[in-house]
């Protein structure tokens, strides 16, 4: 019988000449599942999802039997026919099961010993979440089409039901405990079914890796002994089994001094406070660290992870940043920290989890035509395919041991997109760190709450960090950890909260841990100027300051405003070659998001070089957009910024006088010039309450009320002390009660505007709910949309990707090339696909011209722009 079962194939080689037997692939995946449940925290996480403390002795074995059954549809003749051209009927292995009808369905289930499975607690949800292991829920396979009955009938010596029966017999040898009577039933609640589907997804990806599980050789006997040996090595080499790494840390977790190793280093208050927190060993936890920019939150988060990792409370880290730029910067710092703390040769792999960046342990890779990955600079050498496994596909990013990427990767684990369950289950092992959390996006906040709710339900841990988190937003996030809804503080109570502050929430309780105030406060002088529409005034002020030796940062809300300021700078100075202007490879340039990946990396590195901690003393003017406001270690003498909400403004002020250093004469005190509209904000409210003030006021920053409260508070104070005033500033302009009170007191258009905002927030919440995968909802009712490519982690993020027929040179350095470029959605034709092809490509010196349909584009040192018609 076993020999007959081996006649069924599961996988074909690339040239379709070799076949891997179906029962052997079943053994591979079942062995990986066994290792994941035994050697990683996934077994405990899955138990918690099922309402248990731990799985009992029989439950893991029974899950492994289900894992062995995951490809049962491949026993169908319809699937086996796919190996030969011209053979019919032909069908995929998942539809072959999901479109089965009685009586054949009953015969297949009998071959699986359905009566015994039912005694384990097996139900429809277990069956469907097991079979649907390719990233889509079972409802996405067309069940309405009739199934050709021949796909399950014996032919040419292949008998599908006999093959299934043979596999069942093998599982009794592989996992005898599973078939013993008694034991607790498998949990059948929805969270368990979602989590099981994700873990099986992960096991199947690993079990299909031919580097670990090569095709069987003719004449081999039972595969399971070999599969178990390879599965144990796989979960270790991929960085999923981490116990040996824990042991290298010694009897105590590392201290902050070990990470820095600087003489005379002294921990900052927020770092010391967070490292004093002891997360509960028997419960999930959510920590929120609120501290000023430059307080050392990144290093505190890394040490907090090491504390949890050393204690066995997490197996991995996912560090989620708001932007690709921020993720790149923190990735480099994380690599350095891991290298300092772990001994050489015994370090966890560090993955850069950013699409388009293929990097592990600081080594960049590139994909060859045969899908193999090699080191970018070392030919065939230097890339470890096992350490780099999680980095090679975005869907596997969250399976990394230490991964640093954008928050989008974490959010995708809760959206109705393919392989979301794989992402979600992989993330359960991790301490999830989300940096720069704020409340300005209702859609993203809703998705993040869902991610946290699932993460904490499984008993895992999360850390959120912010310099500008309002109390309303904090309460909504903390609620995801608590069994009861925490009370919303009044404006007075919120303003009275200490800052910096750590809040810890578990299902049982919530507590606040005050943090000692820093040794000094930064006094910032506020100057308001009505120059939002006057780039010449902005340029004149910046150039005058630079002429006096200052490093000047100009942050604008839109790319259009940024480019106008850049043009004015060049017009009023000695042109693009002026030494005072920020330059990349000798060419003046702004800093914004409309650059290729290779150019953006150059700009990021150079802007930190000329405006960062180690910059040389000297004048410089850098003009950019929101790309400059977060996570980059910039240190300006003077900040000029468009009006924005107070929490965003505080982020930008974090780039001003960031470090203690000698300043140019006249710039010893921090000063920010806020560019305001020339007319009152009320004049930009339309009759229906919509806000359109130009320069991102309305489309980007939707609340005119928050902006008006920001303006009034800044005018009232004249100067602020950071971080002493952070809390009161944020609450004064963003607290929901104060926003509502302002609208009611002012009435008229302000009241209409508030209604418009609330309607917009309700709409974004509804959209988020439609695209969320909520693990508390029935798995059997889950269905993804056919247009999943349009599901975004951020509303409005509908950029299109343009590919070029051949590599094109960077306008900054012809030695660097790129093959694709993102264009904003408003640049693309209305009916454009997500992926576009560039036409009429021309690459004169230091520029690039191309067409998409009737639109013509220019890409040069200023980034991407539409080219005006001749």
Secondary structure by P-SEA (a helix, b strand, c coil): cccccccccccccccccbbbbaaaaaaaaaaaaaaaacccaaaaaaaaaaccccccccaaaaaaaaaaacccccccccccccccccccccccccccccccccaaaaaaaaaaaaaaaaaacccaaaaaaaaacccccccccccccccccccccccccccaaaaaaaaaaaaaaacccccccccccccccaaaaaaaaaaaaaaaaaaaccccccccccccccaaaaaaaaaaaaaaaaccccaaaaaaacccccccccccccccccccaaaaaaaaccccccccbbbbbbbccccaaaaaaaaaaaaaaaaccccbbbbbcccaaaaaaaaaaaaaaaaaccccccccccccccccccccccbbbbbccccccccccccccccccccccccccccccccccbbbbcaaaaaaaaccccaaaaaaaaaccccbbbcccccccaaaaaaaaaaaaaaaaacbbbbbbbccccaaaaaaaaaaacccccccccaaaaaaccccbbbbbcccbbbbbbcccccbbbbbbbbbbcccccaaaaaaaaaaaaaaccbbbbbbccaaaaaaaaaaaaaaccccccccccccccbbbbbcccccaaaaaaaaaaaaaaccccccbbbbbbbbccccccccbbbbcbbbbccccaaaaaaaacccccccccccccccbbbbbbbbcccccccccccccccccccccccccccaaaaaaaaaaaaaccccccccaaaaaaaacccaaaaaaaaaaacaaaaaaaaaaaaaaaaaaaaaaaaccccccccccbbbbccccccccccccbbbbbbcccbbbbcccccccccbbbbcccccccccccbbbbccccccccbbbbbcccbbbbbccccbbbbccc
